[in-house]
Amino acid sequence: MLMVISLSIWSTDWQQSLWVIVTRMWTLRLLSKLKRCNFSLSNELEALLAEKIAQLIPCAEMSRFGKNGSDATTAAIRLSRAYTGRDEVAVCGYHGWHDWYIGSTDKKLGVPEATQSLTHKFQFNNIDSLEALFKKRKDKIAAVILEPMNITYPEADFLPGVKALCQEYGAVLVFDETVTGFRFDLGGAQNFWCYTRLSNFGKGIANGMPLSVVTGKKEIMQLLDEVFLFHLWRELLSIAAALATIEKLEKQSGIQKITTYGTQLKEGLEALISQFSCSDFLSVSGNPVWSFSIYMLMSLKSYICGKHSTCKRR
Ligand SMILES: Cc1ncc(COP(=O)(O)O)c(C=O)c1O
């Protein structure tokens, strides 16, 4: 059995708290510049943020904001369905708790069977599994949604292969950048791995304040005139927090800093694993900005049992 733990929980708490306090102060500074504002209605900051995202993120021409990652993945899927006139979706990772995705997992209790049957799985770094799915479902697949990277790096031809299959079969490629966004690069992982037409962001964009974004090419995003998303979602504080976060990431080389700290953390842990001969059951994986420690639980048990005589006796 594998157990995967995000290394971010091990980052030093005082640094995290300081970073949060500083971005919150930055947010207040931004808000104090506004002559008029209503925290729950549309505001010019929203347009400023959409413009900023369009400058930074390759696929971003139009954006719409939500509150959490699941809001934004669901928005991307609904838009893809509207754009293609198709119903089915191909997935290969975690994309939130909403019915269209969670119905394809073992946590599907409460999700109608009709909904479950619309989502199909393929494997990351296994282009044949996606091709087989496209061949089977032919012109039924509206969107292929995946994280450009999770624990393992994409093989060189995997993401371009996914993009080519989407083009061939007329499906929308969606990059779920809830985790990679504003961590791998200011332009997201899509800035250095094959461009997509639609993507979603969350988490890192407002440094912990509740905000997510669905963004993409105009020809798809303009369907928002008719596709219904996020009634009365507006909340100015998170929009201001995102502008403040991006400003700080840009001015203070934030991405380089988290890469450096993450690399130190990863290398330090790898050195300890080697020093204490734990490599049979513990390893580190992922990009330095979002690494995981992976435990092989059975090997861990035999390691502990080998060390402790009480355990041996049982
Ligand atoms: C890749 C990815 N997509 C979507 C989500 C859903 O985000 P939220 O929990 O904010 O709804 C998550 C949450 O961890 C995620 O990691």
The ligand as a Gaussian input file, in Angstrom:
#p B3LYP/6-31G(d) Opt

LIG

0 1
 C       -5.975000      19.124000      -8.940000
 C       -7.140000      19.530000      -8.108000
 N       -8.283000      19.913000      -8.709000
 C       -9.367000      20.297000      -8.003000
 C       -9.349000      20.305000      -6.624000
 C      -10.571000      20.725000      -5.864000
 O      -10.296000      21.906000      -5.181000
 P      -11.196000      22.343000      -3.918000
 O      -10.898000      21.378000      -2.824000
 O      -10.731000      23.736000      -3.614000
 O      -12.626000      22.297000      -4.353000
 C       -8.181000      19.918000      -5.952000
 C       -8.123000      19.912000      -4.491000
 O       -7.188000      19.468000      -3.862000
 C       -7.048000      19.512000      -6.693000
 O       -5.905000      19.129000      -6.099000

